[in-house]
Amino acid sequence: MKITVIGTGSFGTSLAMVLADNGHDVRIYGRNRAVVDEINEQHTNVNYLKEVSIPESVKALSIMEESISHAELIVLAVPVKAMRQVAREVHGHLRAMHKKVLLVHVAKGLELDTHLRVSEIISEETDDETVEDICILSGPSHAEEVARRAPTTVSAASIGPEGAKIIQDVFMTRYFRVYHNDDMTGVEIGGALKNIIALAIGVLHGLNFGDNAKAAIITRGLQEIARLGTRMGANPLTFLGLTGMGDLIVTATSMHSRNYRCGIMLAEGRSVEEAQQEMGMVVEGVNTTRAAYELAKQYDVEMPITKVLYQYLFEDISEEEAFYALMMREKTGETDDLKEALQQQYKEWTRE
């Protein structure tokens, strides 16, 4: 296929490499002319992927119209805060060209003010005349490892019934395995909310709280993710899979994770702005914490870790106050409404 990746960051670049390895005709669009020239002339992108050689067949472009003109399939690899504007631009070019494509996004977060999932943002900015289907590719997939062709397994989901299966065929290689999933809501919520927990785990690491505390927050964090996700209509079993448990583990335990690293920097005394500037990349967990905190109130869902992290980030409570707030919560049982959701799902399956 003729494929255009919008975004020359680490993940966009690594996915362009996957697609090129699969024999597709790949273009990658970026606004930074220096990065575009580096990809075309040096076949590297050292600001985002060190010691990685990009296939010469991947051509970088700095003109959006030319990039869209090339594509049968478009991969949106931009931060959530840029997604609405980019989707609007893409739609405008597609409409002007009387062209229709398959769209897949790889962003993991929620829009700050609207609390919308990324596919919902894209849906608002496009229409059936320009987009065949809206898909997501998500899961435990550090860009640095994908670019090194290390074994990676992810999930694809879509709004329509066929998009995810097409994405599965397009992306799957000997080192990049793709499962299809029919739970678009669960895949997007799992990918977004795990960044909150990874950010919290980074803070714990920076404060030398130890592995016991990390294990507790990861485990209880998965409960929070599933609790809100199922209330929003997701299948609870999705959160036990690649885009729930899998993505949470890899994001909350690795220095490749920008959310985890940001948490460490916060514990060391840096501000959020200083941490993001030092990394040179967007930390999605910060805005997602605010959005999820507000969603939890909207859906009347208890999310104590998210609440405490929100207070730590935006209300300046101390580490000691945050720790006390979590450890001295009202006594409760370990299994809660997630167990009920799983039991209900099982009953529905057995009835079928």
C-alpha positions in Angstrom: 0.0 0.0 0.0 0.9 3.6 -0.3 1.1 4.8 3.3 1.9 8.2 4.9 2.9 8.6 8.5 2.1 12.0 10.0 4.7 12.8 12.6 8.4 12.3 12.7 8.7 11.5 16.4 10.1 8.3 17.8 7.0 6.1 17.4 6.0 7.6 14.0 9.5 6.9 12.7 9.7 3.4 14.1 6.3 2.5 12.5 7.5 3.9 9.2 10.3 1.4 9.5 7.9 -1.5 10.2 5.8 -0.6 7.2 8.9 -0.3 5.0 10.1 -3.7 6.1 6.7 -5.0 5.0 7.2 -3.7 1.5 4.9 -0.7 1.6 5.6 2.5 -0.2 6.1 4.8 2.9 6.2 8.5 3.3 6.7 10.3 6.6 5.5 13.9 7.1 7.1 16.4 9.5 6.9 20.1 10.1 10.6 20.4 11.1 12.5 20.7 7.8 15.8 19.8 9.5 14.4 16.5 10.6 12.9 15.8 7.2 16.3 16.5 5.6 18.1 14.3 8.1 15.8 11.4 7.3 16.2 11.8 3.6 20.0 12.5 3.5 21.4 10.6 6.6 18.6 8.1 7.1 18.6 8.8 10.8 16.5 10.7 13.3 18.9 11.1 16.1 16.8 13.4 18.3 14.3 10.7 18.8 16.0 7.4 17.9 19.7 7.1 18.5 21.8 4.6 16.7 19.0 3.6 14.4 19.3 3.4 10.6 16.1 4.2 8.7 15.5 2.3 5.4 16.3 4.4 2.4 12.9 3.6 0.9 11.3 5.8 3.6 11.0 9.2 2.1 10.3 12.2 4.4 8.1 15.2 3.3 7.5 18.6 4.7 4.5 19.5 2.6 1.2 18.2 4.0 -0.7 18.2 0.7 2.0 16.1 -1.0 2.0 13.7 1.9 -1.8 13.2 1.8 -1.8 12.9 -2.0 0.5 9.9 -1.7 -1.6 7.9 0.8 -4.1 5.1 0.7 -3.6 4.7 4.4 -2.6 7.5 6.9 -1.0 6.9 10.3 -1.5 9.8 12.7 1.5 9.7 15.1 1.1 13.0 16.8 0.4 13.9 20.5 -3.2 14.1 21.6 -3.1 17.9 22.0 -2.3 18.2 18.3 -4.7 15.5 17.1 -7.7 17.7 16.4 -5.8 20.3 14.4 -3.9 17.6 12.4 -7.1 15.6 11.7 -8.8 18.8 10.5 -5.9 19.6 8.2 -5.9 16.0 6.8 -9.6 16.1 6.3 -9.4 19.4 4.4 -6.8 18.0 2.0 -8.7 14.8 1.5 -11.9 16.7 0.7 -10.2 19.0 -1.7 -8.7 15.9 -3.5 -12.0 14.0 -3.4 -10.1 11.2 -1.8 -11.0 8.6 0.8 -8.4 6.7 3.0 -8.1 4.4 6.0 -7.0 6.3 9.2 -5.1 4.8 12.0 -3.9 6.6 15.1 -1.3 5.6 17.7 -1.9 8.3 20.3 -2.5 7.4 24.0 -4.4 9.9 25.9 -7.6 11.9 26.4 -8.4 15.4 25.1 -8.0 17.8 28.0 -11.2 19.9 27.8 -13.6 17.5 26.2 -12.3 14.3 27.7 -12.8 12.6 24.4 -11.0 9.5 23.2 -8.8 10.1 20.2 -11.1 8.2 17.8 -13.9 10.5 18.9 -11.8 13.6 18.2 -11.0 12.3 14.7 -14.6 11.4 14.1 -15.6 15.0 14.9 -13.1 16.4 12.4 -13.7 14.0 9.5 -16.6 12.3 7.7 -17.6 9.2 5.7 -16.7 10.9 2.4 -13.0 11.1 3.3 -12.4 8.3 5.8 -13.1 4.6 5.3 -12.6 3.7 8.9 -10.9 5.0 12.0 -8.5 2.6 13.7 -6.0 2.5 16.6 -2.8 0.5 17.0 -1.9 0.2 20.7 -0.1 -1.9 23.2 3.3 -2.4 24.9 5.5 -1.0 22.3 8.5 1.2 23.1 9.6 3.0 19.9 13.2 2.4 20.7 12.7 -1.4 20.7 10.4 -1.4 17.6 13.1 0.5 15.7 15.6 -2.2 16.7 13.2 -4.8 15.4 12.9 -6.4 18.8 9.9 -8.7 19.2 6.7 -6.6 19.9 3.1 -7.5 20.1 0.2 -5.0 19.9 -3.6 -4.8 19.3 -5.6 -3.1 16.5 -9.1 -1.9 17.0 -11.5 0.1 14.8 -14.9 1.8 14.7 -16.0 -0.3 11.8 -15.9 -4.1 11.6 -13.1 -4.5 9.0 -10.6 -1.7 9.7 -8.7 -3.5 12.5 -8.2 -6.6 10.3 -6.8 -4.6 7.5 -4.4 -2.9 9.9 -3.4 -6.3 11.2 -2.4 -7.4 7.7 -0.7 -4.1 6.9 1.6 -4.0 10.0 2.3 -7.5 11.0 5.9 -8.7 10.4 8.1 -11.4 11.7 9.0 -9.2 14.7 5.9 -7.0 15.0 2.8 -9.1 15.8 -0.7 -7.6 15.7 -3.9 -8.9 17.2 -7.3 -7.5 16.3 -9.7 -6.4 19.0 -13.4 -5.3 18.7 -13.3 -3.1 21.8 -12.3 0.3 20.6 -13.3 2.0 23.8 -11.3 -0.4 26.0 -8.2 -0.3 23.8 -8.1 3.5 23.8 -8.9 3.9 27.6 -6.3 1.3 28.5 -3.6 3.0 26.5 -4.5 6.4 27.9 -4.9 5.7 31.6 -1.9 3.5 32.0 0.2 6.7 31.5 -1.3 8.0 34.8 -0.1 4.9 36.7 3.3 5.0 35.1 3.7 8.6 36.1 2.8 7.7 39.7 5.3 4.8 39.7 8.0 7.1 38.5 7.4 9.3 41.4 7.6 6.3 43.8 10.9 5.3 42.2 12.3 8.8 42.6 11.4 8.7 46.2 13.0 5.3 46.8 9.7 3.7 48.0 10.7 0.2 46.8 9.3 -2.6 44.7 6.5 -3.5 47.2 4.9 -0.1 46.7 5.4 -0.2 42.9 3.7 -3.6 42.7 0.8 -2.3 44.7 0.2 0.8 42.6 0.5 -1.2 39.3 -2.1 -3.7 40.6 -4.5 -1.3 42.1 -3.9 1.1 39.1 -5.1 -1.6 36.8 -8.3 -1.8 38.9 -8.8 1.9 38.4 -8.3 1.8 34.7 -10.8 -1.1 34.4 -13.3 0.5 36.7 -13.6 3.7 34.7 -13.2 1.9 31.4 -16.1 -0.5 32.0 -18.3 2.3 33.2 -17.6 4.0 29.8 -18.7 0.8 28.0 -15.5 -1.2 27.6 -15.2 -4.9 27.9 -13.5 -5.6 31.2 -11.4 -8.4 29.7 -9.7 -5.9 27.4 -7.8 -4.5 30.5 -6.3 -7.9 31.2 -4.8 -7.9 27.7 -2.1 -6.2 25.7 -3.6 -2.7 25.8 -4.3 -2.9 29.6 -2.1 -5.0 31.7 0.6 -5.4 28.9 0.9 -1.7 28.2 0.8 -0.8 31.9 3.6 -3.2 32.8 6.0 -1.9 30.0 5.2 1.8 30.7 5.5 1.6 34.5 8.7 -0.3 34.6 11.0 1.0 31.9 13.3 4.0 31.5 12.1 4.0 27.8 8.8 5.3 29.2 8.6 9.1 29.2 5.8 9.1 31.8 7.9 6.9 34.1 11.0 9.2 33.6 8.8 12.3 34.2 7.7 10.9 37.5 11.3 10.4 38.6 12.2 13.9 37.6 9.2 15.3 39.6 10.3 13.4 42.7 13.8 14.9 42.2 12.3 18.4 42.3 11.8 19.4 38.7 8.5 21.0 37.6 6.3 19.3 34.9 7.5 21.9 32.4 11.1 21.3 33.2 10.8 17.5 32.9 9.1 17.7 29.5 11.6 20.2 28.2 14.5 18.1 29.3 13.0 15.0 27.5 12.0 17.0 24.5 8.8 15.0 24.2 5.2 15.3 25.3 4.3 13.4 28.5 0.7 12.4 27.9 0.1 11.2 31.5 0.0 14.8 32.8 -3.0 16.0 30.8 -4.6 12.6 31.0 -4.5 12.7 34.8 -6.5 15.9 34.8 -9.0 14.5 32.2 -9.4 11.2 34.0 -9.8 12.9 37.4 -12.7 14.9 35.9 -14.2 11.8 34.2 -14.1 9.9 37.4 -16.3 12.6 39.0 -18.6 12.6 35.9 -19.1 8.8 36.0 -19.0 8.6 39.9 -16.1 6.2 39.8 -13.6 5.9 42.7 -10.0 6.4 41.4 -7.9 7.1 44.5 -4.5 6.8 42.7 -5.6 9.2 40.0 -7.0 11.6 42.6 -3.9 11.7 44.6 -1.7 12.2 41.6 -3.9 15.0 40.4 -3.5 16.7 43.8 0.2 16.1 43.7 0.5 17.6 40.1 -2.0 20.4 40.3 -2.7 21.2 44.0 0.8 20.9 45.3 0.2 18.4 48.1 3.4 17.0 49.4 4.7 13.4 48.9 4.0 12.7 52.5 0.4 13.8 52.2 -0.1 11.8 49.0 1.3 8.7 50.6 -0.9 9.1 53.7 -4.0 9.7 51.5 -3.5 6.3 49.8 -2.4 4.2 52.7 -5.0 5.5 55.2 -8.1 5.2 52.9 -11.2 3.6 54.3 -10.8 -0.2 54.7 -12.2 -2.2 51.8 -12.0 -5.6 50.1 -9.6 -6.3 47.3 -12.1 -7.5 44.7 -14.6 -4.9 43.7 -16.7 -3.8 40.8 -14.2 -5.1 38.3 -14.9 -8.6 39.5 -18.6 -7.9 39.1 -18.0 -6.7 35.6 -16.1 -9.8 34.7 -18.8 -12.0 36.1 -21.4 -10.2 34.1 -19.4 -10.6 30.9 -19.1 -14.3 31.6 -22.9 -14.6 32.1 -23.4 -12.9 28.7 -21.1 -15.2 27.0 -22.7 -18.3 28.5 -26.1 -17.1 27.5 -24.9 -16.7 23.9 
